[in-house]
C-alpha cells in the first residue's frame, strides 16, 4: 500500500517534494523517489540473483537517510522482508539479531564497517555489501532501470521485521505485515492531522516503529513531505523547527528529547507554536512537563504505541484547554483499534480502575518471528496483552499507570513506580528518575529511586522526603535514593530497569526501617 501510494503520487503529483535529506541537502520529488526505489529494487534482484525475493530478509545497518527510505520501498516492491538494525547496539548484540533474522543480504554503511565481522558471524551465509553513497550497492542501483513490481503484496505479506527494545534484555523480532503497516500509518495520520500539506521532521531512528511506520509511512501515504535527519541533535532540531522556509508542521520525539529541547540556551517556544502537533511517546511523559509546553501554547500531545501494535492511543492536538485539563493522559484509542483494560483473570475492570491494557485491530502483529512460545504468551483470545497497566476515565481518555510487571507490593498495597516517578520529576533540579521495587524484610517490597540531577542541583534528603509525602501515600515513598549520571535506556528511550537492579550506584540516603 505504501509502494502503491508513492507510485500514485509519482503519477498524479510528480513534482511534489516527497523527501528532503537534511544531511546531504538532497531533495526528492515523488517521481524521483519512486524511480530510485524502482532502481534499488532491480539492484536487489541483480546482486542476489533472484527476481522474486518473496520472504527473503534484507538487513541494513545505517543511519536515517533518503537511501534508507528507498531501500524500504524497494524491499516491498520485490516482496522482500526489510530488517533495519539498531546501529546503537554492540557487535555481539547485533550478531544475535542477525542470527534470528537469517538475512540473504546485509547492507552496511561504511560508518559501521567495524561491526561487519560480527554481523557476518551472526549469519555466515549472508552476503555483505557497502551501503555508502559511493559503495557497491549504490553503484549497482545507478546502473539499473526502474524495476516493475513482482506482484502486489497481499494484506498478510510480511514486509518488515522490527526488533523490540529489549527492556528485559531479550529483543524479539516483531512481524509487520502490509495490513499492519497501513493500519499504523492510517491510525497516526488521523490522530494528528497528517495530510498532503504536512511537513514532518523525522530524526527518530528508522529501525524503530515510530520512525519507519508512524512517521515515514503515514507521511508518504498521505502525500506529505518527509524531512529526514540522520540523528537527533537538539540545537539543529530547534533551528529546523524555527526555520520558516522549511515549514515544519509535525515533530515526534521521546520525552527525554523534549526535555533537551527545553533546556537549550535561548530556548524559544515561538517556533514550536506553529506545529500542528509536537508529539511525544516511547516513554512516560510526566504531566508537569506536558503542561510546561501547553502553557506556552504549544500543542504537546502525548500518546502510546508499541512495536507490536503501532499507534494505539493519542491526545487530539486541536484544543489547548483540553490538553491542559488532560495532561498526563495518553489520549483516546486510534480509529482502527479496540482497547480493553482487564484484571489478572482477564475480566474487564470499571472506569477509574487499574488493569492491563489489551488490544485488537489491523495494526496488531500476528506474532514474533520464529518464536511460537513468545507469540502464545503475548496473546489471549485474539487480544494482544501489552504488559502495561492503564486506567480509563469517565470521558474515555486513558492514562498509563506503569508496566504491569514493574508494579510491586509494599505492605499489601500496590505501588506503580510511574506514579512515584511523576511526583519526583516535579522537583526542581531532577532531570530524570526511575523507581524499582526491591526486597524488604518488613514490608515485602519497597521503592528504590534513581535520580539524574541537573549540574547545580544538590540532593537534600529532608526536602525530597517532604515533597514525596505531600504527593504520595506513605507506602509509596521510596526507601532508598540513588544519584546517578544517567539512566540506562534502550534505543527508543525506555529505561532498562533490569540493569538498574544490582547496578553500582552511590546510595545517597535511605529512610530508616521505622519510617
URWOHU-V870416 format. One record per residue. N is the residue number from 1. PHI is phi in radians with two decimals (NA if undefined). OMEGA is omega in degrees with one decimal (999 if undefined). NEAR is the number of other ideal C-beta (glycine too) atoms within 12 Angstrom. Layout:
n=N phi=PHI omega=OMEGA near=NEAR
n=N phi=PHI omega=OMEGA near=NEAR
This chain:
n=1 phi=NA omega=175.9 near=32
n=2 phi=-1.16 omega=179.0 near=47
n=3 phi=-1.11 omega=177.9 near=42
n=4 phi=-1.12 omega=179.9 near=23
n=5 phi=-1.13 omega=179.4 near=34
n=6 phi=-1.09 omega=178.3 near=44
n=7 phi=-1.11 omega=178.3 near=32
n=8 phi=-1.11 omega=-179.5 near=23
n=9 phi=-1.16 omega=176.3 near=32
n=10 phi=-1.11 omega=176.9 near=29
n=11 phi=-1.54 omega=-172.0 near=18
n=12 phi=-1.40 omega=-179.2 near=18
n=13 phi=-2.38 omega=-170.6 near=23
n=14 phi=-1.06 omega=-176.5 near=21
n=15 phi=-1.58 omega=-179.0 near=16
n=16 phi=-1.11 omega=179.8 near=30
n=17 phi=-1.22 omega=-179.7 near=32
n=18 phi=-1.66 omega=-171.9 near=46
n=19 phi=-2.64 omega=172.1 near=45
n=20 phi=-2.14 omega=176.0 near=34
n=21 phi=-1.49 omega=-172.5 near=31
n=22 phi=-1.22 omega=-179.3 near=32
n=23 phi=-1.44 omega=-179.0 near=24
n=24 phi=-1.79 omega=-176.3 near=18
n=25 phi=1.43 omega=-178.5 near=13
n=26 phi=-1.21 omega=177.9 near=23
n=27 phi=-1.96 omega=-179.7 near=22
n=28 phi=-2.13 omega=171.0 near=35
n=29 phi=-1.32 omega=177.2 near=26
n=30 phi=-1.11 omega=178.0 near=36
n=31 phi=-1.12 omega=-179.7 near=25
n=32 phi=-1.21 omega=178.8 near=28
n=33 phi=-1.11 omega=-179.6 near=46
n=34 phi=-1.13 omega=-180.0 near=38
n=35 phi=-1.14 omega=179.8 near=30
n=36 phi=-1.16 omega=177.3 near=39
n=37 phi=-1.10 omega=177.9 near=43
n=38 phi=-1.13 omega=177.5 near=32
n=39 phi=-1.14 omega=179.7 near=32
n=40 phi=-1.18 omega=176.2 near=45
n=41 phi=-1.09 omega=177.6 near=42
n=42 phi=-1.12 omega=177.7 near=31
n=43 phi=-1.13 omega=176.6 near=40
n=44 phi=-1.05 omega=178.1 near=46
n=45 phi=-1.10 omega=-177.2 near=34
n=46 phi=-1.17 omega=-173.9 near=27
n=47 phi=-1.30 omega=178.5 near=35
n=48 phi=-1.66 omega=-177.9 near=30
n=49 phi=1.30 omega=-178.2 near=14
n=50 phi=-2.22 omega=177.0 near=22
n=51 phi=-1.32 omega=179.8 near=21
n=52 phi=-1.97 omega=-177.0 near=20
n=53 phi=-1.75 omega=-176.4 near=34
n=54 phi=-0.90 omega=175.6 near=27
n=55 phi=1.44 omega=178.1 near=25
n=56 phi=-1.31 omega=-179.8 near=33
n=57 phi=-1.63 omega=175.2 near=41
n=58 phi=-2.02 omega=-177.4 near=49
n=59 phi=-1.69 omega=179.5 near=48
n=60 phi=-2.53 omega=176.7 near=51
n=61 phi=-2.12 omega=-176.4 near=47
n=62 phi=-2.89 omega=173.8 near=42
n=63 phi=-1.33 omega=177.0 near=35
n=64 phi=-0.96 omega=175.2 near=38
n=65 phi=-2.92 omega=174.5 near=41
n=66 phi=-1.13 omega=177.7 near=40
n=67 phi=-1.10 omega=179.6 near=40
n=68 phi=-1.18 omega=175.3 near=42
n=69 phi=-1.06 omega=179.8 near=44
n=70 phi=-1.12 omega=178.7 near=45
n=71 phi=-1.10 omega=177.3 near=43
n=72 phi=-1.06 omega=177.6 near=48
n=73 phi=-1.08 omega=-178.6 near=49
n=74 phi=-1.09 omega=178.9 near=47
n=75 phi=-1.04 omega=-178.9 near=49
n=76 phi=-1.25 omega=177.1 near=47
n=77 phi=-1.18 omega=-176.9 near=43
n=78 phi=-1.90 omega=174.8 near=42
n=79 phi=1.11 omega=173.9 near=35
n=80 phi=-1.44 omega=179.4 near=43
n=81 phi=-1.71 omega=-178.1 near=38
n=82 phi=-1.37 omega=-178.7 near=50
n=83 phi=-2.22 omega=177.4 near=45
n=84 phi=-1.38 omega=-176.0 near=48
n=85 phi=-1.77 omega=-178.7 near=50
n=86 phi=-1.35 omega=-175.9 near=35
n=87 phi=-1.26 omega=178.7 near=34
n=88 phi=-1.48 omega=-178.7 near=25
n=89 phi=-1.43 omega=175.1 near=28
n=90 phi=-1.34 omega=177.9 near=18
n=91 phi=-1.03 omega=-179.7 near=26
n=92 phi=-1.12 omega=179.3 near=16
n=93 phi=-1.19 omega=177.9 near=28
n=94 phi=-1.15 omega=179.0 near=39
n=95 phi=-1.05 omega=177.9 near=27
n=96 phi=-1.11 omega=-179.3 near=26
n=97 phi=-1.16 omega=-180.0 near=41
n=98 phi=-1.13 omega=178.7 near=42
n=99 phi=-1.09 omega=178.2 near=28
n=100 phi=-1.22 omega=-173.7 near=31
n=101 phi=-1.37 omega=-176.5 near=42
n=102 phi=0.85 omega=-177.8 near=25
n=103 phi=-1.28 omega=173.9 near=42
n=104 phi=-1.38 omega=-175.6 near=31
n=105 phi=-2.43 omega=175.0 near=44
n=106 phi=-2.13 omega=177.9 near=45
n=107 phi=-1.74 omega=-173.7 near=48
n=108 phi=-2.22 omega=174.4 near=36
n=109 phi=-1.23 omega=-177.7 near=34
n=110 phi=-0.95 omega=177.9 near=23
n=111 phi=-1.00 omega=-175.1 near=21
n=112 phi=-1.96 omega=179.3 near=30
n=113 phi=-1.03 omega=-179.8 near=24
n=114 phi=-1.13 omega=180.0 near=16
n=115 phi=-1.75 omega=-174.3 near=32
n=116 phi=-1.03 omega=-178.2 near=30
n=117 phi=-1.10 omega=178.7 near=19
n=118 phi=-1.16 omega=179.0 near=28
n=119 phi=-1.10 omega=-179.7 near=41
n=120 phi=-1.19 omega=176.7 near=26
n=121 phi=-1.13 omega=178.3 near=20
n=122 phi=-1.25 omega=-179.7 near=32
n=123 phi=-2.59 omega=-173.9 near=29
n=124 phi=-1.04 omega=-178.0 near=17
n=125 phi=-1.39 omega=-177.4 near=18
n=126 phi=-1.29 omega=174.3 near=32
n=127 phi=-1.61 omega=176.6 near=27
n=128 phi=-1.68 omega=177.0 near=34
n=129 phi=-2.43 omega=179.3 near=36
n=130 phi=-1.33 omega=-179.5 near=29
n=131 phi=-1.79 omega=178.5 near=42
n=132 phi=-1.27 omega=-177.9 near=24
n=133 phi=-1.04 omega=-179.7 near=23
n=134 phi=-1.93 omega=-174.1 near=14
n=135 phi=-1.41 omega=-174.3 near=25
n=136 phi=-1.05 omega=-177.3 near=23
n=137 phi=-1.22 omega=177.8 near=39
n=138 phi=-1.12 omega=178.0 near=28
n=139 phi=-1.15 omega=177.6 near=20
n=140 phi=-1.12 omega=180.0 near=26
n=141 phi=-1.08 omega=-176.9 near=36
n=142 phi=-1.09 omega=-177.0 near=20
n=143 phi=-1.55 omega=-174.5 near=15
n=144 phi=-1.63 omega=169.0 near=25
n=145 phi=-1.70 omega=-179.6 near=17
n=146 phi=-1.01 omega=-178.1 near=23
n=147 phi=-1.48 omega=174.8 near=33
n=148 phi=-1.25 omega=174.7 near=19
n=149 phi=-1.09 omega=175.6 near=27
n=150 phi=-1.08 omega=169.3 near=27
n=151 phi=-2.96 omega=-176.1 near=16
n=152 phi=-1.05 omega=175.8 near=19
n=153 phi=-1.22 omega=171.6 near=33
n=154 phi=-1.52 omega=-179.5 near=15
n=155 phi=-1.00 omega=-175.1 near=18
n=156 phi=-1.62 omega=177.4 near=18
n=157 phi=-1.12 omega=176.7 near=34
n=158 phi=-1.35 omega=-178.0 near=36
n=159 phi=-1.87 omega=-174.9 near=45
n=160 phi=-2.65 omega=165.1 near=47
n=161 phi=-1.98 omega=175.8 near=43
n=162 phi=-2.04 omega=-179.7 near=50
n=163 phi=-1.60 omega=-178.8 near=40
n=164 phi=-1.14 omega=-175.6 near=35
n=165 phi=-1.15 omega=179.4 near=38
n=166 phi=1.31 omega=178.8 near=28
n=167 phi=-1.12 omega=176.5 near=31
n=168 phi=-1.70 omega=177.0 near=21
n=169 phi=1.70 omega=-178.1 near=17
n=170 phi=-2.30 omega=178.4 near=20
n=171 phi=-1.13 omega=176.6 near=35
n=172 phi=-2.12 omega=178.9 near=33
n=173 phi=-1.48 omega=-178.5 near=37
n=174 phi=-1.53 omega=177.9 near=47
n=175 phi=-1.38 omega=174.8 near=38
n=176 phi=-2.05 omega=178.4 near=48
n=177 phi=-1.63 omega=176.1 near=32
n=178 phi=-1.01 omega=178.1 near=34
n=179 phi=-1.08 omega=180.0 near=29
n=180 phi=-1.03 omega=-176.5 near=45
n=181 phi=-1.09 omega=-178.7 near=47
n=182 phi=-1.16 omega=-178.6 near=36
n=183 phi=-1.13 omega=177.3 near=38
n=184 phi=-1.08 omega=179.1 near=49
n=185 phi=-1.07 omega=-179.1 near=43
n=186 phi=-1.15 omega=179.7 near=31
n=187 phi=-1.01 omega=-177.0 near=40
n=188 phi=-1.25 omega=-180.0 near=50
n=189 phi=-1.02 omega=179.5 near=38
n=190 phi=-1.22 omega=-173.3 near=25
n=191 phi=-1.30 omega=-177.3 near=40
n=192 phi=-2.22 omega=170.3 near=42
n=193 phi=1.11 omega=175.4 near=27
n=194 phi=-1.65 omega=178.1 near=37
n=195 phi=-2.52 omega=-176.1 near=20
n=196 phi=-1.15 omega=-179.9 near=26
n=197 phi=-1.58 omega=-173.4 near=18
n=198 phi=-1.33 omega=173.3 near=33
n=199 phi=-2.20 omega=-171.9 near=37
n=200 phi=-1.89 omega=175.3 near=50
n=201 phi=-1.49 omega=-177.0 near=46
n=202 phi=-2.09 omega=166.2 near=46
n=203 phi=-2.14 omega=168.4 near=39
n=204 phi=-1.31 omega=-174.3 near=40
n=205 phi=-1.13 omega=-179.3 near=42
n=206 phi=-1.37 omega=171.6 near=42
n=207 phi=-1.50 omega=-177.6 near=40
n=208 phi=-2.02 omega=-178.2 near=41
n=209 phi=-0.99 omega=-178.4 near=44
n=210 phi=-1.13 omega=-178.2 near=43
n=211 phi=-1.15 omega=-170.7 near=46
n=212 phi=-1.37 omega=-173.6 near=46
n=213 phi=-1.85 omega=-177.5 near=52
n=214 phi=-1.09 omega=-177.6 near=51
n=215 phi=-1.59 omega=-172.9 near=48
n=216 phi=-1.03 omega=-178.8 near=52
n=217 phi=-1.10 omega=-176.8 near=46
n=218 phi=-1.18 omega=-178.4 near=47
n=219 phi=-1.17 omega=-177.1 near=48
n=220 phi=-1.24 omega=176.2 near=49
n=221 phi=-1.14 omega=-178.8 near=40
n=222 phi=-1.52 omega=-178.9 near=38
n=223 phi=1.43 omega=177.8 near=34
n=224 phi=-1.50 omega=-178.6 near=41
n=225 phi=-2.05 omega=-179.2 near=39
n=226 phi=-1.81 omega=172.8 near=52
n=227 phi=-1.71 omega=-173.0 near=43
n=228 phi=-1.84 omega=179.7 near=44
n=229 phi=-2.07 omega=-175.1 near=39
n=230 phi=-1.23 omega=-178.8 near=28
n=231 phi=-2.90 omega=178.0 near=25
n=232 phi=-1.44 omega=172.3 near=31
n=233 phi=-2.34 omega=-167.3 near=18
n=234 phi=-0.88 omega=-176.5 near=25
n=235 phi=-1.14 omega=179.0 near=17
n=236 phi=-1.14 omega=179.0 near=23
n=237 phi=-1.08 omega=179.9 near=36
n=238 phi=-1.08 omega=179.9 near=33
n=239 phi=-1.10 omega=-179.2 near=23
n=240 phi=-1.21 omega=177.9 near=32
n=241 phi=-1.14 omega=-179.0 near=39
n=242 phi=-1.40 omega=-175.1 near=27
n=243 phi=-1.30 omega=-177.8 near=19
n=244 phi=-1.14 omega=179.4 near=14
n=245 phi=-1.19 omega=179.5 near=12
n=246 phi=-1.28 omega=178.1 near=28
n=247 phi=0.99 omega=179.2 near=24
n=248 phi=-1.10 omega=-179.9 near=37
n=249 phi=-1.89 omega=-176.3 near=35
n=250 phi=-2.44 omega=174.8 near=41
n=251 phi=-2.59 omega=179.3 near=45
n=252 phi=-2.17 omega=175.2 near=53
n=253 phi=-2.67 omega=172.0 near=44
n=254 phi=-1.41 omega=-175.9 near=37
n=255 phi=-0.97 omega=-179.8 near=40
n=256 phi=-1.14 omega=177.1 near=35
n=257 phi=-1.19 omega=178.0 near=36
n=258 phi=-1.06 omega=179.0 near=38
n=259 phi=-1.14 omega=178.2 near=31
n=260 phi=-1.08 omega=179.0 near=25
n=261 phi=-1.11 omega=-179.4 near=41
n=262 phi=-1.20 omega=-176.8 near=31
n=263 phi=-1.55 omega=179.8 near=20
n=264 phi=-1.13 omega=173.4 near=23
n=265 phi=-1.03 omega=-179.9 near=11
n=266 phi=1.26 omega=178.1 near=15
n=267 phi=-0.92 omega=-178.9 near=25
n=268 phi=-2.29 omega=-177.7 near=18
n=269 phi=-1.30 omega=-173.1 near=26
n=270 phi=-0.98 omega=-179.0 near=16
n=271 phi=-1.11 omega=-178.2 near=28
n=272 phi=-1.22 omega=-179.6 near=35
n=273 phi=-1.17 omega=179.4 near=23
n=274 phi=-1.39 omega=180.0 near=25
n=275 phi=-1.25 omega=170.6 near=38
n=276 phi=-1.23 omega=177.9 near=31
n=277 phi=-2.73 omega=165.4 near=41
n=278 phi=-1.79 omega=-172.5 near=46
n=279 phi=-1.54 omega=172.4 near=49
n=280 phi=-2.13 omega=179.9 near=45
n=281 phi=-3.12 omega=178.2 near=46
n=282 phi=1.53 omega=179.3 near=38
n=283 phi=-2.87 omega=179.9 near=42
n=284 phi=-1.06 omega=177.0 near=43
n=285 phi=-1.97 omega=-176.3 near=41
n=286 phi=-0.97 omega=-178.7 near=35
n=287 phi=-0.99 omega=-178.4 near=33
n=288 phi=-1.09 omega=179.7 near=29
n=289 phi=-1.25 omega=176.6 near=39
n=290 phi=-1.04 omega=-179.4 near=40
n=291 phi=-1.06 omega=179.8 near=25
n=292 phi=-1.04 omega=176.9 near=30
n=293 phi=-1.24 omega=-174.3 near=39
n=294 phi=-1.12 omega=178.9 near=33
n=295 phi=-1.11 omega=176.5 near=19
n=296 phi=-1.65 omega=175.7 near=25
n=297 phi=1.13 omega=174.4 near=19
n=298 phi=-1.80 omega=-178.6 near=35
n=299 phi=-1.36 omega=178.5 near=35
n=300 phi=-1.49 omega=-175.8 near=45
n=301 phi=-2.10 omega=178.1 near=43
n=302 phi=-1.60 omega=179.7 near=46
n=303 phi=-2.73 omega=-178.9 near=45
n=304 phi=-2.48 omega=174.9 near=42
n=305 phi=-2.63 omega=-179.6 near=48
n=306 phi=-2.52 omega=172.8 near=46
n=307 phi=-0.98 omega=-177.5 near=46
n=308 phi=-1.34 omega=-170.9 near=43
n=309 phi=-2.36 omega=-175.3 near=46
n=310 phi=1.15 omega=-179.3 near=49
n=311 phi=-1.25 omega=-176.5 near=50
n=312 phi=-2.05 omega=-176.7 near=42
n=313 phi=-2.30 omega=177.7 near=42
n=314 phi=-2.84 omega=175.8 near=40
n=315 phi=-1.45 omega=174.7 near=41
n=316 phi=-1.12 omega=-171.5 near=32
n=317 phi=-1.52 omega=-167.0 near=33
n=318 phi=-1.33 omega=-166.7 near=16
n=319 phi=-1.94 omega=-178.9 near=15
n=320 phi=-1.12 omega=179.0 near=26
n=321 phi=-1.09 omega=178.1 near=14
n=322 phi=-1.17 omega=178.9 near=20
n=323 phi=-1.11 omega=174.8 near=34
n=324 phi=-1.16 omega=-176.9 near=24
n=325 phi=-1.10 omega=-174.6 near=18
n=326 phi=-1.84 omega=179.1 near=31
n=327 phi=-1.01 omega=-174.5 near=30
n=328 phi=1.74 omega=178.0 near=33
n=329 phi=-1.58 omega=173.0 near=34
n=330 phi=-1.81 omega=167.3 near=44
n=331 phi=1.65 omega=-175.3 near=44
n=332 phi=-1.90 omega=-178.5 near=30
n=333 phi=-1.09 omega=175.3 near=35
n=334 phi=-1.10 omega=-170.9 near=40
n=335 phi=-1.03 omega=-172.8 near=26
n=336 phi=-1.99 omega=178.7 near=28
n=337 phi=-2.56 omega=176.5 near=39
n=338 phi=-1.86 omega=-173.7 near=23
n=339 phi=-2.25 omega=171.3 near=36
n=340 phi=-2.24 omega=170.9 near=28
n=341 phi=-2.15 omega=-170.2 near=36
n=342 phi=-2.24 omega=176.1 near=29
n=343 phi=-1.51 omega=-174.7 near=18
n=344 phi=-1.16 omega=178.0 near=16
n=345 phi=-1.63 omega=-180.0 near=10
n=346 phi=1.43 omega=178.8 near=18
n=347 phi=-1.69 omega=-179.6 near=15
n=348 phi=-1.11 omega=178.0 near=19
n=349 phi=-1.71 omega=-177.0 near=23
n=350 phi=-1.49 omega=176.7 near=15
n=351 phi=-0.99 omega=179.0 near=18
n=352 phi=1.47 omega=179.4 near=17
n=353 phi=-1.73 omega=-178.9 near=20
n=354 phi=-1.48 omega=175.6 near=29
n=355 phi=-2.73 omega=178.2 near=35
n=356 phi=-1.47 omega=-179.9 near=35
n=357 phi=-1.40 omega=175.5 near=40
n=358 phi=-2.03 omega=-173.1 near=37
n=359 phi=-2.33 omega=173.4 near=41
n=360 phi=-2.61 omega=179.2 near=27
n=361 phi=2.77 omega=-174.9 near=32
n=362 phi=-1.21 omega=178.0 near=30
n=363 phi=-1.48 omega=-174.5 near=42
n=364 phi=-1.37 omega=178.7 near=39
n=365 phi=-1.00 omega=172.3 near=42
n=366 phi=-1.33 omega=177.5 near=27
n=367 phi=2.68 omega=-176.6 near=26
n=368 phi=-1.81 omega=-175.6 near=30
n=369 phi=-1.06 omega=175.7 near=33
n=370 phi=0.90 omega=-179.5 near=19
n=371 phi=-2.49 omega=-176.5 near=23
n=372 phi=-1.15 omega=179.6 near=14
n=373 phi=-1.11 omega=178.7 near=13
n=374 phi=-1.15 omega=179.2 near=26
n=375 phi=-1.11 omega=179.8 near=23
n=376 phi=-1.13 omega=-179.8 near=13
n=377 phi=-1.23 omega=-175.7 near=15
n=378 phi=-1.47 omega=-176.4 near=31
n=379 phi=-2.21 omega=173.8 near=26
n=380 phi=-2.54 omega=178.7 near=22
n=381 phi=0.92 omega=177.0 near=12
n=382 phi=1.49 omega=179.9 near=16
n=383 phi=-1.85 omega=174.5 near=25
n=384 phi=-1.37 omega=176.5 near=38
n=385 phi=-1.56 omega=-172.0 near=32
n=386 phi=-1.33 omega=-173.0 near=38
n=387 phi=1.41 omega=179.5 near=29
n=388 phi=-1.87 omega=175.7 near=40
n=389 phi=-1.52 omega=-175.5 near=36
n=390 phi=-2.47 omega=176.8 near=39
n=391 phi=-2.47 omega=179.7 near=30
n=392 phi=-1.95 omega=179.4 near=31
n=393 phi=-1.58 omega=-174.1 near=21
n=394 phi=-1.20 omega=178.0 near=11
n=395 phi=-1.72 omega=176.3 near=16
n=396 phi=1.53 omega=176.2 near=18
n=397 phi=-1.59 omega=-177.1 near=31
n=398 phi=-1.87 omega=170.8 near=39
n=399 phi=-2.24 omega=174.6 near=39
n=400 phi=-1.48 omega=-179.2 near=45
n=401 phi=-1.58 omega=178.9 near=36
n=402 phi=3.09 omega=166.8 near=38
n=403 phi=-1.18 omega=-178.3 near=33
n=404 phi=-0.94 omega=-176.7 near=27
n=405 phi=-1.33 omega=-178.0 near=21
n=406 phi=-1.47 omega=176.6 near=36
n=407 phi=-1.04 omega=173.2 near=31
n=408 phi=-2.27 omega=-175.2 near=36
n=409 phi=-1.99 omega=-179.0 near=20
n=410 phi=-2.07 omega=-178.7 near=31
n=411 phi=1.06 omega=179.5 near=20
n=412 phi=1.49 omega=-178.5 near=11
n=413 phi=-1.93 omega=177.4 near=21
n=414 phi=-1.26 omega=176.2 near=28
n=415 phi=-2.14 omega=177.7 near=40
n=416 phi=-1.80 omega=-176.1 near=37
n=417 phi=-0.91 omega=-177.7 near=41
n=418 phi=-1.07 omega=178.2 near=38
n=419 phi=-1.15 omega=179.3 near=37
n=420 phi=-1.19 omega=178.8 near=45
n=421 phi=-1.06 omega=-179.8 near=45
n=422 phi=-1.12 omega=178.8 near=34
n=423 phi=-1.16 omega=179.9 near=34
n=424 phi=-1.19 omega=-178.9 near=40
n=425 phi=-1.15 omega=178.7 near=39
n=426 phi=-1.30 omega=-177.1 near=25
n=427 phi=-1.28 omega=175.9 near=33
n=428 phi=-1.06 omega=178.0 near=17
n=429 phi=1.59 omega=177.9 near=23
n=430 phi=-1.61 omega=-179.3 near=35
n=431 phi=-1.51 omega=-179.2 near=30
n=432 phi=-2.53 omega=179.0 near=37
n=433 phi=-2.64 omega=173.6 near=46
n=434 phi=-2.43 omega=-178.8 near=45
n=435 phi=-2.20 omega=175.6 near=45
n=436 phi=-2.25 omega=174.8 near=40
n=437 phi=-1.61 omega=177.7 near=35
n=438 phi=-2.22 omega=-177.8 near=29
n=439 phi=-1.15 omega=178.6 near=18
n=440 phi=-2.50 omega=-174.3 near=23
n=441 phi=-1.11 omega=-175.9 near=10
n=442 phi=-1.49 omega=-170.5 near=16
n=443 phi=-1.80 omega=-176.6 near=27
n=444 phi=1.55 omega=174.9 near=20
n=445 phi=-2.53 omega=175.0 near=29
n=446 phi=-2.44 omega=-179.5 near=35
n=447 phi=-1.49 omega=173.3 near=47
n=448 phi=-2.22 omega=-173.7 near=38
n=449 phi=-1.83 omega=177.0 near=48
n=450 phi=-2.05 omega=-173.4 near=40
n=451 phi=-2.05 omega=168.3 near=41
n=452 phi=-1.87 omega=-175.0 near=31
n=453 phi=-1.83 omega=174.0 near=30
n=454 phi=-1.18 omega=-172.1 near=17
n=455 phi=-0.96 omega=-175.9 near=10
n=456 phi=-1.68 omega=-177.0 near=8
n=457 phi=-1.33 omega=175.8 near=19
n=458 phi=-2.10 omega=-179.4 near=18
n=459 phi=-1.45 omega=179.9 near=25
n=460 phi=-2.05 omega=-174.1 near=20
n=461 phi=-0.92 omega=-177.7 near=25
n=462 phi=-1.10 omega=-179.4 near=14
n=463 phi=-1.17 omega=179.1 near=20
n=464 phi=-1.12 omega=-179.8 near=37
n=465 phi=-1.10 omega=179.3 near=27
n=466 phi=-1.11 omega=179.0 near=15
n=467 phi=-1.07 omega=-178.6 near=27
n=468 phi=-1.12 omega=-176.5 near=36
n=469 phi=-1.22 omega=176.4 near=20
n=470 phi=-1.30 omega=-172.8 near=16
n=471 phi=-1.98 omega=-172.6 near=23
n=472 phi=-2.32 omega=170.4 near=29
n=473 phi=-1.10 omega=-174.5 near=19
n=474 phi=-0.97 omega=-177.0 near=21
n=475 phi=-1.24 omega=179.1 near=30
n=476 phi=-1.56 omega=-177.2 near=35
n=477 phi=-1.23 omega=-178.7 near=35
n=478 phi=-1.00 omega=176.3 near=45
n=479 phi=-1.55 omega=-179.6 near=39
n=480 phi=-2.16 omega=174.5 near=31
n=481 phi=-2.28 omega=178.4 near=38
n=482 phi=-2.18 omega=172.3 near=33
n=483 phi=-1.80 omega=-178.5 near=29
n=484 phi=-2.25 omega=179.0 near=28
n=485 phi=-1.27 omega=-180.0 near=17
n=486 phi=-2.79 omega=176.1 near=21
n=487 phi=-1.80 omega=177.5 near=32
n=488 phi=-1.20 omega=-176.5 near=29
n=489 phi=-2.29 omega=170.6 near=27
n=490 phi=-1.37 omega=-179.6 near=32
n=491 phi=-1.11 omega=-179.9 near=38
n=492 phi=-1.62 omega=174.4 near=37
n=493 phi=1.71 omega=-178.9 near=33
n=494 phi=-1.43 omega=-178.7 near=31
n=495 phi=-1.27 omega=175.0 near=38
n=496 phi=-1.46 omega=-177.9 near=28
n=497 phi=-1.19 omega=176.6 near=36
n=498 phi=-1.13 omega=178.9 near=23
n=499 phi=-1.43 omega=177.8 near=24
n=500 phi=-1.20 omega=-179.2 near=32
n=501 phi=-1.17 omega=-179.2 near=24
n=502 phi=1.48 omega=179.9 near=12
n=503 phi=-1.23 omega=178.0 near=23
n=504 phi=-1.40 omega=-179.7 near=13
n=505 phi=-2.32 omega=177.8 near=25
n=506 phi=-1.45 omega=176.3 near=17
n=507 phi=-1.47 omega=-175.3 near=22
n=508 phi=-1.31 omega=-172.4 near=23
n=509 phi=-2.91 omega=175.2 near=23
n=510 phi=-2.39 omega=175.3 near=23
n=511 phi=-1.19 omega=175.7 near=28
n=512 phi=-1.26 omega=-179.6 near=12
n=513 phi=-1.02 omega=-177.6 near=12
n=514 phi=-1.29 omega=-176.2 near=7
n=515 phi=-1.56 omega=999 near=18
